[in-house]
Amino acid sequence: MSLLASRQVVGGSVRASGKAKPIQELTEYQKQEIREAFDLFDTDGNGLIDAREFKVAMRALGFEPKKGEVQKLLSDIDKDKSSMIDYDEFLSLMTVKMGERDKKEEVLKAFKLFDDDNTGKISFKNLRRVAKELGEKMTDEELQEMIDEFDL
């Protein structure tokens, strides 16, 4: 699940590790993904997830938290020290995490999804496969136009 949408810095900040970090404005799609990940692991519907569920929800959003990072993030965001996170806390943290993503790394990941034959190029065949996987009904001519437009 890769989020390549552009982000804008808006007013406000979230404190993590004693440093103020700018809050990024999320797209509606990103907010929806965060909500779905939270709801998926809020199995009893009480509006809270625990540390284990938090780690799995982060993974569902494409993050690979390192050992100890989950506890650190929990201590930074869990103000009432309940070891449970509500949706607002989760949203705040995921907003910061999404803003920290390495843009170049994200683009390379997306590129590799297209370049399944590891040629270092996106071919007509690659583009057709991805369009089909996404359920896009595009003619060969439309796909070729895309290749022609961006082939440098």
C-alpha positions in Angstrom: 0.0 0.0 0.0 2.0 3.0 -1.2 1.0 6.6 -0.7 2.5 8.9 -3.3 0.2 11.8 -3.0 1.7 15.2 -2.4 1.5 16.8 1.0 1.5 20.4 2.2 2.8 21.7 5.5 0.1 23.5 7.5 0.1 25.3 10.8 0.5 23.3 14.1 2.9 20.7 15.3 3.1 17.4 17.0 5.6 16.8 19.7 7.7 13.7 19.4 11.0 13.1 21.1 10.9 16.7 22.4 11.1 18.1 18.9 8.2 19.9 17.2 7.4 18.4 13.8 5.2 20.2 11.3 1.8 18.6 10.8 1.3 17.5 7.2 -2.1 17.8 5.6 -3.3 14.4 4.5 -5.4 13.7 1.4 -8.8 12.2 1.9 -7.5 8.9 0.6 -4.7 8.9 3.2 -7.2 9.7 6.0 -9.5 6.9 4.8 -6.5 4.4 4.8 -5.6 5.4 8.3 -9.2 5.1 9.5 -9.5 1.6 7.8 -6.3 0.4 9.4 -7.4 1.6 12.8 -10.9 0.1 12.5 -9.5 -3.2 11.3 -7.5 -3.7 14.5 -10.1 -2.1 16.8 -11.8 -5.5 16.9 -14.1 -4.9 19.9 -15.1 -1.5 18.5 -14.3 0.4 21.7 -12.3 3.0 19.8 -8.9 1.9 21.2 -6.0 -0.3 20.0 -3.2 -1.8 22.1 0.5 -1.8 21.4 0.4 -5.1 19.4 -2.5 -3.9 17.3 -0.8 -0.6 16.8 2.3 -2.3 15.4 0.2 -4.3 13.0 -1.8 -1.3 11.9 1.4 0.6 11.2 2.5 -2.4 9.0 -0.8 -2.3 7.2 -0.1 1.3 6.3 3.3 0.3 4.8 5.6 1.1 7.8 8.1 -1.3 9.2 8.7 -0.1 12.8 12.0 -1.1 14.2 12.5 -3.0 17.4 11.7 -0.7 20.3 10.3 2.0 18.0 6.7 1.0 18.8 7.2 1.5 22.6 8.9 4.8 22.0 6.1 6.0 19.7 3.6 4.8 22.3 5.2 6.7 25.1 5.4 9.8 22.9 1.7 9.7 21.9 -0.1 7.9 24.7 -0.7 10.8 27.0 -2.8 9.0 29.6 -0.3 6.1 29.8 -3.0 3.5 29.3 -1.0 1.5 26.7 -4.0 2.0 24.5 -4.3 4.4 21.6 -7.5 6.1 20.4 -8.1 7.1 16.8 -7.1 10.8 17.3 -3.7 9.7 18.8 -3.2 7.2 16.0 -4.1 9.8 13.3 -1.7 12.3 14.8 1.2 9.8 14.8 0.5 8.5 11.3 0.3 12.0 10.0 3.8 12.6 11.3 5.1 9.2 10.0 3.7 9.8 6.6 5.4 13.2 6.5 8.7 11.5 7.3 8.6 9.0 4.5 11.6 9.2 2.2 10.1 10.4 -1.1 12.8 8.9 -3.2 12.4 5.5 -1.6 8.6 5.7 -2.2 9.1 6.5 -5.8 11.6 3.6 -6.2 9.1 1.2 -4.5 6.4 2.3 -6.9 8.8 2.0 -9.9 9.7 -1.6 -8.9 6.0 -2.5 -8.8 5.8 -1.6 -12.5 9.3 -3.0 -13.4 8.6 -6.6 -12.5 11.1 -7.9 -15.0 13.9 -5.8 -13.5 15.0 -4.1 -16.7 15.2 -0.7 -15.1 12.6 0.6 -17.5 8.8 0.5 -17.6 7.8 -1.3 -20.8 4.5 -1.4 -22.6 4.1 -4.9 -21.3 4.7 -3.7 -17.7 2.2 -0.8 -18.1 -0.5 -3.1 -19.6 0.0 -5.6 -16.7 -0.4 -2.9 -14.0 -3.4 -1.4 -15.8 -5.1 -4.8 -15.9 -4.3 -5.5 -12.2 -5.8 -2.1 -11.3 -8.9 -2.9 -13.4 -8.2 0.0 -15.8 -9.8 -0.5 -19.1 -7.3 1.1 -21.4 -6.7 0.5 -25.1 -3.2 -0.4 -26.3 -3.2 2.9 -28.1 -3.8 4.8 -24.8 -1.1 2.8 -23.1 1.4 3.5 -25.9 0.5 7.2 -25.7 1.5 7.1 -22.0 4.8 5.5 -22.9 5.4 8.0 -25.7 4.6 11.0 -23.6 7.1 10.1 -20.8 9.8 8.3 -22.8 12.8 10.5 -22.5 
